[in-house]
Amino acid sequence: MRFDSRGATLGLTVLGGLVAAIVLGQAVAYGEFEKVAGIIAAVFGATLVLALGRRYWYAIPVSLALQLPTFQMGARNIDLGELSIAVCSLVFITRLAFKRERFLVFTPLNAVFLCYIGWVTLVYCLHPIGLAGFGSEMGGGRFYLQLYLALASLIITSSQDITEDDIKWLFGLIVLGTFLSLGRTLFEYFVLGHQLGVAGVDLETIGYYTWHQELAGPALMVVMLMFSYWAPSQIFALSHPWRGLLYVLCIPVVLLSGKRGAVIPLFGAPMVSAILHKESRYVALFGIVVAIGLSTVIIGQGNFFDLPLTAQRALSWLPADWDPGLKYLGGNDDFRAALREIAWEKIQANPWISDGFSVNIQEASGQFAMTQMMGAQDIRDQVMIYALGKAWHNTWLGYAADFGIPLSVIQAFVFLVVIVTSYRVYRATKENKWFHMLAAYAFMLSLRDVVLSHTSGHSAMDAFSRWWLYGMVFALARQFLYDKKRRSETSNETGRIRAVS
C-alpha cells in the first residue's frame, strides 16, 4: 500500500477546515477578533505543514521564532510553536506508519534527553497536576506538555536526512520569523496597547524595560549566523565591507535593547569564531578593540556624554557614572538574588525530588494577598510571581528547585553532549559550508547558554526552544560521523575479504 500524501493532505485539510469554520463562526459572532486572527493563523500553519511534504518539520523552528499566539485554552492562548510541534508530531507518526520516516529514539546521543524526560515523568507521577493546568499562564501541566513537545521535536529533527538546501531555507525563514516577531511586538505596544492573546493587561511604552528588549533578538541572530558562516577575516575583509558594517550596526541595536545578557554573545561570537577558525590574530585584535570601547564608556559616561537609559542598563555591570535611577548598578541584582534565595530554600527542603511544576497553594495565596495590597515593598514578595512561574533566572538552582539536584546534573550532561557533538560535526564538515555553519551556530549558542546559565534558565522553556536544534546536530552527526565510520568499516572489511580470496 502506497502512501498518498496528496489525499491525506486534502482529507486532513478539509476536516480541519470544518472544525475551524465552526469555531471561527462563534468567534465572529461574539466579536472576538483576536481569536479570529489566531484561528486563521493556526489553520494556515497546519495546511502549510501538510503541504510542505517531507519538509513539514521546518514549521517547528520557524513557529518558535515567530512566537505567535493561536486559539485560547484555559487562562491563555496556545502558542504557535506548541501547535506546530503537535501537528508535526501527527504528521511524523502518519509518515512513520507508511515507512516514510525513521524512528531514531534509543540512540547514544538521545540517552541524556531520555533521562531528562524520565526524571521529569517520575516527579510528575509523585506530584501530579491535573489537565486544568494545561491552559495556565504560569506553571502546571502546560510546562509538562512543553517538555514532551520538546522531546518530540528532538526525535523528529534527529530522524531527518539534513541537506544543505534545508539549512539555507530553514535559517532564512528563522531570520524572517525573528524580524516578524519584533514587528508584532512593536504592533502590540504602539497600536494595540496590550499583548496578543492576553486581555486586560495594558502595555507601557515608557521605560527601559519594555519593547526595547525585543530589539536584541534579530540583531543577535544576524551576528551569530554571520560568525558561524564566515571567519572573522572574511567578515572584516576590505573586499566585503558590508559584512563588517552589518556587524557594527548590530552593536548599537543590541545596546539599545537594554539586555545585559545580550552583550556577551554580541562580543563573544567573534571571539569564538576566531578560535574555531584558528585566527589567533583576530582574537587579540578583537580583545583590544573591546577593551578600548569599554574603557571609553567607563571614562566618558556621565563626564563627556550620556548614553540612552537602555544602553546604560545593558552596560550597568561596568563601574561607570550611570544615571542614579538605574537599577542593578555595578552588577547588583536584588531581583535574582531573591529568586536564588527562594530556590535554595526549596532545594534544602527537597534536595533530590522536588514537586515539579505543581502550584504551591501557600505561595500562590501569598502572591494573591500581596496583589490585593496593591504591591509589596519586600523584594521576596515582588519576585514570588516569577518563582510560581518557575522562572528562576538560574539554570542550576532553578532546575534543582523544580525537580531536584539530579535534573541539574542531567542538564550539565545535556550541555556537554551538545557542545562536544556540535564541535565534532563542525570539524567533520569543513568541506560542506552550510553544515559547517549549523554546527558552529549550535556550538556558539550552547556556549552562550552555559555562560549565562547563572542568570537565566527555565526547566521547560529551555528544552522547548532548543531541543529541535540539538536534533539537527544529531542528524548531522549520524550523517557525517557514525554513518561515515560504518561505511569505512564496511569498506575495510570488503578489502580484507578480497585480499584473502
Steps between C-alpha positions, in 0.01 A plus 500: 500500500642833396461816700300757304631822654273719289189310607601511865576871474163570339308290751667649807467851358127456437442354849702777664321759290158378617600513867664840457194636317276413795730659756565795270129565462454509876793737542366740235154491658642606836734760351817319614713626213836408656370146531397517134855600403643219711275237341582619148873487581466151649309363200743660258794360693356147519422502126849627426654221706310238301581666168874506573526124459821355646601852605204526740743524794607847385190622682655421840790751509315758289195502730725527806666805342164663426370461860138555400192407706220290349171391656426528870497211744455558870647828622716574195553433131682201359824616338560435131814305590302260721239450231762452225692230689173320576398508131850396389487210745176377342653531153812316622294212641295480179811493282660247736200269459555506122878452541586849381692585820767358727423465869832573670431520872725263695833629377812585705458872431135494606573313825550811716177657366306183577646513852380861523144411400507183710593692813238767430237228451598336830455828685166556324377158611593586859349850481239493222307804387174484308439595139340824617856626531550453124355840420660676793725797443757399759581148609284194493449240231584748226872477578489121505338514157780728374763251617335210316463720192871583531582128497274455197684780315836337586387162365349652185800711401762239597323244281534711184764490228610865506602660170674830429176634349322417826743716696485786249121512503472435870728775623365742242149440632617520863663839442182619329291365788718677755450836327127435466488425873661837567241664274221328691639626830517858373144464370383380843666787683425791270171398334310249715631608838493141628653165418331278242318217671515669842204725577466750781870584547609826338857535373703801607721657231682724748810361670806301407358153565221494243506448122871579490579149625383348172759691298773260607347188342537579126837674547653210695363248250670689216830527691515133598410376152758731341780372719380141461517523120808722455832525680583842651755556223219464246263731689747783556665465158516823298375308196162450674443820702126440546567200725701697752257791473206270575669379818581856608136602446383212721702629798288814576179303435593242766610771743175692451306184588621535859565126535816442702518135402500593130834681528693175560401321174528832312873515575550132574392367159795661313744367760364144483494516120864612495596210726306248291664627181842512671543873431688593815587847372128587495458373855766745618382782272137468596593479869690828470212673316246387761728610785539847343125528446411401857767735640351783295158430649635482858690829470263692276154407636369782716813707439513561125176341381184329623385176340127427466355333811454168321866495394602593854300205632669261256841615625407567864737229624789733412627748766387816320308815600153369420164670543411479873151370419640194324452165674759226543800732499842338522356157431280507812177315432267477800238344271711195413650482849151466650406233247819305579421521871150358447633230267770398749238469776299264276813295424583466870144385570500244213854451368440187292139496383306827509137565406551571127265749340232461765361827631575562867174621658673687783726687258208575269289625790785725611534639151125567483506677835793714385309595186192594702714734710596684178855379507760430764828657595677176586706375204403138572134585456576683177682205345261230624297521179814386312563219747144377449560506124828306546693788340789474745748683274763242595536169319664298775305622803176522300511146364589364843221700664243359256616137468787446741878503462503201258337708225770768530761226460314362196486850347877531542535183290256644245731798451805273487350266239382786276825700521722197430276368221462837326876553512566155355248565223663838438837331455351232273314737265770744390431418136126567538451870576137492615540191718809669639294809584224305678753320719683825582171674584392219735844503662491878558142498625573219746808679633290814538239305700770361731661841558163660580364200695548683831264781390242316289331166468161329504466123534224482235549796266873436453430155360201623301705765318826304451446126456394526133844647424676226695307249289637655181855478636444133586365438148819647355706294744330188367565607140862613535637311800329170569380403154837602358671280757279204411567555128873503572476180705298332225750612238794368706324167560431466127866570425614232744262242349632576152860474619436159659320369192 
